[in-house]
Amino acid sequence: MAEDNVRKIKDRLDIVDVVGAYVKLQKAGINYKGRCPFHNEKTPSFFVTPERQIWHCFGCAKGGDMFEFIKEIEGVEFPEVLRILAAKANIQLETFQSRGGDYASKDAKTSLYEICELATKFFEKQFQSAMGKKALAYLQARGLTDETIKDFRLGFAPDDWEALSNFIKLKGYSDKEIVEAGLAIKRDETKGRGNGIYDRFRSRITFPIFDISGQVVGFTGRVFETGDKPIDSGGEAMAKYINTPGTLIYDKSRILYGLSKAKLEIKRADQCVLVEGNMDALMSYQAGVQNVVATSGTALTPHHLRLLQRYTKNLGFCFDTDQAGAAATRRGIGLALAGQFNIKVLELRDPECKDPADFVKKYGRIWVDTVATAKPVIDYYFDRARASFNPTSAESKKSIIAAVAPFVKRLQSEVEYAHWMNQLASLLRIPEQSVNADVVAFKDDLDQYIEQNKEAGSAPTSSVPVAPTPPRELPDMMNEALLSVVLKNPAVFREELAAVPYELLHPQTAETIRQISSLPQPFVFADLMARSAQADILPLEFAQLRSQELWKDFTDEQLKAEFYTLLGVMRRRAINARLTELQFDVREAENSKNTIQLASLSREFQELVKQLAISYNPNVKKEIVQKVSQTESSQKEIYQKEAGSSVQKESSQETV
Ligand SMILES: [Zn+2]
């Protein structure tokens, strides 16, 4: 069962190794720290604790066990997480596989993966041959560094009809399997060329295509110019690029070139730069824009978008000017807009550079700044339309609307939509209603395309095992921070804990603090864990980790100061939330002319504003809490006093 497998995996693997494969970790006392892979940061606030086998980021609040980590970082669901970790732990997922029911196809897939991996190694080695050296020199001349070539495992397919097939057959795979992997083609016996198979990729530079977890699933083969026109040994002119055809493990509409390498950076930058060719992606990656993937000449599909959406909702399209008008590009953008992606468009402003690869070769790291200048998609098309049509004739006005309407009408935000209506109206000098009518009525092939792809794109509903623990809402960072301060030395907070305003806390934090107050002295963290419900354990561990790391060298005085600051922030947050609510209540009372209610709401409003002002003065606040804690009244009364009369008294004192 899934739980068994989870336990087995956890027994075999150490969280430090699992996380360490993705994040550079540094030992820091009993824990490890590094730069968080899930948000952009310069100083490390991402911690891993071997003692409790969890990870947690103080910056973005993400955290959990090794399963949660793989899920986040690989952007995959539980069954895939299980598969990845089981492979790492060398555990056979028997129960899991047989439940799937398609043993045979899983086996077939496995050998295809193995064959692709063997082929990659074979091609990589060919760089050492005489012809291979020329291919390598060509790549270097195009601007690729040896490091990039190695990282992306480029290689060379020799000018030979059987070299690869023979190599793979020697490793024990059949003709049939090699053909199924897309690496060889069955000979056509009718043409008298004998039986058997021949290699698909010959005399070509090879770019392995990786799936999301970095396994090779196919190849793109590219001819390279050596002076003469490319001609294969059979004497036929060759296509510039050829690809592995669709196989059991490779579906080009579901793969984006470079994504396995780029996904972390895409997540960190919260943006993905889309380029056309593999070389563009490699050169961009090399020049420092690593959040880049290539569509490899195919139009963006709904599958691609669903894949990207795991990492970001922000896309940057980079294409040359011809391409911007191409139907496939417009369709891709339309699909992405309909999928609520934010889209920017990047234009290469050097006529000598026909693609990003050229640009990077010429300008190097300036590419990083160029990418940052990308324009929001509608600005881009709007500017283009304005530049190419003179908006005075009726005909031109129509053309401008036609150029922009496909994108404007798919905007999901009403504010944005209104903005562009206004812009169009003033450019064309036509009333907004008329522009609106034209845009709404504008017909293009995109609607049909999106509709068609909706069905193809619906998520598979196979019976996949689900994670053993469902996600639930955890206490937020303020709660965690407050608890962590207390955990550092609960004895210091004896008075404060007796008077803590529970209403400000997440129920789980409140419960933990009650537990801490009732535990015998001296405080032992393990006792608290033993008393806590299973669901409260993880937040507690997060707080304990934060406590160990952040308050290490704090004196009792400093801890108290931190405690009051946090409480102050939480109070202000609560007051602000109520103030926002009140604004709506007041408006409602005004509308219904309910003067009595209006007066009472206004009183509450003013009272809260006053409290808000006081809360910014830490000394006053500290006195309040102390004073309240001196009284013997029940917690409820304490809280009422704190929020009500005593605050009023304090405030009147302050104004004197
Ligand atoms: Zn983080």
Residues whose N, C-alpha, C, O or C-beta is under 5 A from the ligand:
A	BS01	ZN	C36 F38 H39 C57 G59 C60
